[in-house]
Amino acid sequence: MRVLTRHTPTSGVARIVLAAGEAVEAPADSLLAASYGIADTREGTGSSVFTAPAQGGWVDLAPEVAGDVHALELDGRTGWSVARDAVFARPATVRQDHPWPALRTLFGNDSGFLRHHSGTGPLVLAARGPVDSLKVGPAEIITVNPLFLLAYPDGVEVRLRAVDPARPQSVRTGEGLALDVAGPATVLVQTRRRP
């Protein structure tokens, strides 16, 4: 499976090129166009699995919200914690790990605003605005607003804290919280906040 993007970073479209029998899961209403013969199997979760016929094919997928589409290539060794609403498309070789111990440490028994993904292949993310990559140096600490956070890889040290303990906070949305990130690290953010 290959991912080709166009119209980024403002109105991204992902072309997923599939070999014979390969499949990709994405929101059912995200299909912009497809090569002839692509099978569309609806799931009960509001998503579809698009499967290529014997000769292979492609699907063009467009997110509901304007912004970037970004293919995060998983290598089978390093997983990624990703904003809950950012995963746009994924092959069967990429799975959501639930529960994930590091996220349970971060959020307790709540579901939180992140989901952990691992496996091999491209995990396609839909961002609000362009995707930016923040490089955090060794012994450096930065603070990220969770409403802009897109993803970070395993091994990154993070701490969640209240911006103002007297004001409301939500681990489900990230509202009223700050995420401290210790380097060395790479953090992906979107340049427009989640609602």
Residue pairs with C-beta under 8 A, 6 or more apart in sequence:
1 16
1 17
1 18
1 19
1 22
1 24
1 91
1 121
1 122
2 16
2 17
2 122
3 14
3 15
3 16
3 17
3 71
3 122
3 124
4 14
4 15
4 17
5 12
5 13
5 14
5 15
5 69
5 70
5 71
6 12
6 13
6 15
7 13
8 68
8 69
8 130
9 67
9 68
9 127
9 129
9 130
9 131
10 66
10 67
10 68
10 129
10 130
11 62
11 66
11 67
12 62
12 63
12 67
12 68
12 69
12 70
12 126
12 127
13 32
13 60
13 61
13 62
13 69
14 60
14 61
14 62
14 69
14 71
14 88
14 89
14 124
15 58
15 59
15 60
15 61
16 24
16 26
16 50
16 58
16 59
16 60
16 61
16 89
16 124
17 56
17 57
17 58
18 24
18 38
18 50
18 51
18 52
18 56
18 57
18 58
18 59
19 52
19 56
20 52
20 53
20 54
20 55
20 56
21 51
21 52
21 54
22 51
22 52
22 56
22 91
23 49
23 50
23 51
23 52
23 91
23 92
24 49
24 50
24 59
24 89
24 90
24 91
25 43
25 47
25 48
25 49
25 50
25 89
25 90
25 91
25 92
26 47
26 48
26 50
26 59
26 61
26 88
26 89
26 90
26 124
27 46
27 47
27 48
27 61
27 63
27 64
27 88
28 40
28 42
28 43
28 46
28 47
28 48
29 64
30 61
30 62
30 63
30 64
30 88
30 89
31 40
31 48
31 50
31 59
31 60
31 61
32 60
32 61
32 62
33 59
33 60
34 40
34 50
34 57
34 58
34 59
34 60
35 57
35 58
35 59
36 57
37 52
37 53
37 55
37 57
38 50
38 51
38 52
38 53
38 57
38 58
38 59
39 50
39 51
39 53
40 48
40 49
40 50
41 48
41 49
41 50
41 51
42 48
43 49
50 59
52 58
61 69
61 88
61 89
61 124
63 69
63 88
63 126
64 126
65 126
65 128
66 128
67 126
67 127
67 128
67 129
67 130
67 190
67 192
68 126
68 127
68 129
68 130
68 131
68 190
69 88
69 124
69 125
69 126
69 127
70 124
70 125
70 127
70 131
70 150
70 188
71 122
71 123
71 124
71 125
72 80
72 82
72 122
72 123
72 124
72 125
72 151
72 188
73 121
73 122
73 123
74 80
74 94
74 117
74 118
74 119
74 120
74 121
74 122
74 123
75 120
76 118
76 119
76 120
78 118
78 153
78 154
78 155
79 97
79 100
79 116
79 117
79 118
79 153
79 154
80 116
80 117
80 118
80 123
80 151
80 152
80 153
80 154
81 100
81 102
81 103
81 114
81 115
81 116
81 151
81 152
81 153
81 154
82 114
82 115
82 116
82 117
82 123
82 125
82 150
82 151
83 113
83 114
83 115
83 149
83 150
83 151
83 190
83 194
84 111
84 112
84 113
84 114
84 115
85 194
86 125
86 126
86 127
86 150
86 151
86 190
87 96
87 115
87 117
87 123
87 124
87 125
87 126
88 124
88 125
88 126
89 123
89 124
90 117
90 121
90 122
90 123
90 124
91 121
91 122
93 119
93 120
93 121
94 117
94 118
94 119
94 120
94 121
94 122
94 123
95 117
95 118
95 119
96 115
96 116
96 117
97 116
97 117
97 118
98 115
98 116
100 115
100 116
102 116
102 154
103 112
103 114
103 115
103 116
106 112
106 114
106 158
106 160
107 114
107 160
107 171
108 171
110 171
110 172
111 172
112 171
112 172
113 146
113 149
113 171
113 172
113 173
113 174
114 149
117 123
125 131
125 150
125 151
125 188
127 150
127 190
127 191
127 192
128 190
128 191
128 192
128 193
128 194
129 190
129 191
129 192
130 190
130 191
131 150
131 188
131 189
131 190
131 191
132 188
132 189
132 190
132 191
133 186
133 187
133 188
134 142
134 144
134 186
134 187
134 188
134 189
135 185
135 186
136 142
136 181
136 182
136 183
136 184
136 185
136 186
136 187
137 183
137 184
138 183
138 184
139 183
140 182
140 183
141 180
141 181
141 182
141 183
142 180
142 181
142 183
142 187
143 178
143 179
143 180
143 181
144 178
144 179
144 180
144 181
144 187
144 189
145 174
145 178
145 179
145 193
146 160
146 173
146 174
146 175
146 177
146 178
146 179
147 173
147 174
147 175
147 193
147 194
148 189
148 190
148 191
148 192
148 193
148 194
149 174
149 179
149 187
149 188
149 189
149 190
150 188
150 189
150 190
151 187
151 188
152 158
152 181
152 185
152 186
152 187
152 188
153 185
153 186
156 181
156 182
156 185
156 186
156 187
157 181
157 182
157 185
158 179
158 180
158 181
158 182
159 179
159 180
160 171
160 177
160 178
160 179
160 180
161 177
161 178
161 180
162 169
162 176
162 177
162 178
163 169
163 176
163 177
163 178
164 176
167 176
168 175
168 176
169 175
169 176
169 177
170 176
170 177
171 177
173 194
174 194
181 187
